[in-house]
Amino acid sequence: MPVLVLIGPPGAGKSTVGRLVAKNLGVSFRDTDADIVAVTGKTVAEVFIDDGEEHFRALERTAVEAALRRHAGVLSLGGGAVLDAGTRALLKEHRTLLLQVDLSSAASRVGMNRDRPVLALNPRAQLKQLLDARMPLYLEVATDVVDTRNRTARQVADDVTALLAAAP
């Protein structure tokens, strides 16, 4: 089982913070989006464009299930993984930390990044809609929440590491 599963919206810092926390703990890091890229040979954006969101979500569900069973380090999930009810049910069995981010911080971190297909048309408006729609799902499965607003990835990672060390 993973030591920690990181969830959150695009721009929250899941991959960056996850790598730093894994290094702090001396464990490996795994990102389910990277798993999908490895299986398909396509970027996440290419899967969305070529095959559609429904196909991507099926690949994501499979990647998350496999990683939750086999990975013993820090695991980062794609921002939309919580959309699947089955994934949410699986996450309830794991230490799942929500990296919370406000709209302004997320928008500045994401920018006009075209590698984020769900934000491709109007990133700021779509990001707000995404944050509003997904926040209840993130909170449903999160065992812990860390606010990333106005903080560096290193500061957040150190706080997450300290939170894990303080856990019973």
N, C-alpha and C positions, 0 to 999 in steps of 0.2 A: 504494500500500500504506500502511496506517496506520503512523504513527511508533511507536505503542504500542497494544496491546490489553490492556485490563484485565479480569480475571476474578476471581471470588470469590463467596462466599455472600452472602445478604442481610445487610445491616448491615456489610459490609466497608468501604463508602465508595466504591464504584466510580464512581458519578456525581459525588459531591462532589469526590473526589480527582481524577478525570478532568478536570473543568472547571478545577481549579486548575493541574494539570500542563499542560493545553492553553494556558492563559493564560501560564504561565511560558515555554513554548516558542514562543508566538506562532502557534499553529496552531488549527484548529477542533476542536470536541468533538462527538462523535456517540454517541448511546445507542440501541442496537437496540430496547430496550423502547419508546422514544419513536417509533421508526420504525413499530413495530407499531401503536401508538396512532394515528399519523397515517394509516396505511393502512385500519384498521378503523373508526376513529371511536369506538372503545370503549377503556376503560381495560384494563390487563392483567387485573385482577380480573374485569371484565365478560366478557372473552373466555373466561377459565377457566370462569366460571359459565354463560354462554350457550352456548358452543360446545365446552367440554371441554379438558382439558389436551393431548390428542393434537393437536387443531386448533391450539392455541396453539403447540405445539412445531414444527409444520409451518411456521407463520408465522415463528417465530423462526429456523428453519433458513434460510429464504429471506432474511430480513432480515440475518442474519449473513453469508451468502454475498455478498449485494450490497454490504454495507458493507466487507467485506474487499477486494473488487475496486475500489471507487470512492472510499473515504475515505482522505485522506492525513494526517489529524490523529490525535488520541487517540480511541480507540474503546472504549466500555464495553459489555460484553455482559451480558445477564440472567444471574442466578446459575445457572440450569439449562441454559444453552446447551451446556455441556460434556457433557450427557447424550447428545447425538447424536454417534455415532461419526464421521460425515462432517464435522461441525463440528470435532471434535478433530483430524482429519486435516488440515483446512485451517489450523488454528491452529499446527500444527507448522512452517508456513512463515513465521510472523510472530513478532516480538518480543512475547511474551505474559507479562504480569506478574500474578502472583497476589497480591491483597491478602488476606493471611491475618488471620483474626480468631478469637479464642477465643469459646466459648459465652457467657460472661458479658457480654463487650463487645457481641457481636452481639445478644444478647437485650435489652440496655439500649438499643441503637440502634434496633432494630426495634420494641420495645415491643409494643403491641397493634394495630399497623398493619394494618388490614383491606385495604389495597391490595396486600398480599402474599398472594395466594390459597393458596400452598402452606403457609402458616403460620396459616391462619384459625382452626382449631379449638383447638389447644393450642400456642401459639407456641413456648414454651420446649422442650417435648418434641419437637415437629416439627423445630425448628431443630437440636437435637442430632442427631436421626436424619439430617437433611439434611447436616449437616457431616460426620458419620461416613461416609455413603454417597458423597458427592461429592468429598471430599478427595483420594482417589487419582486421580480424573479431572482435578482441577485440577492436581495435581502432574505428571501425565503430560504436559501441554501447556505448563506454565509454564517459561519460560526464566529467569525471575527471581521471587523471592518477597520481599515486604516485609511485615513484621509491623505491624499497625495498633494492637495492644493498648496501651492507656494513652497514646495519642498523638493529637494533634489532626490534623484533615484537612490543615491547612497544613504541619505537621511531616512528615507522610507524603508530601505532594505535593513538598515540597522535597527529601526523600530520593530520591524517584522521579526527579525532574528531575536531581539530581546523578548518579544511577546511569546515566541515559541519556547525560549529558554525558561520563561516564568510559568509555563503551562505545567499542570500536574502530570 
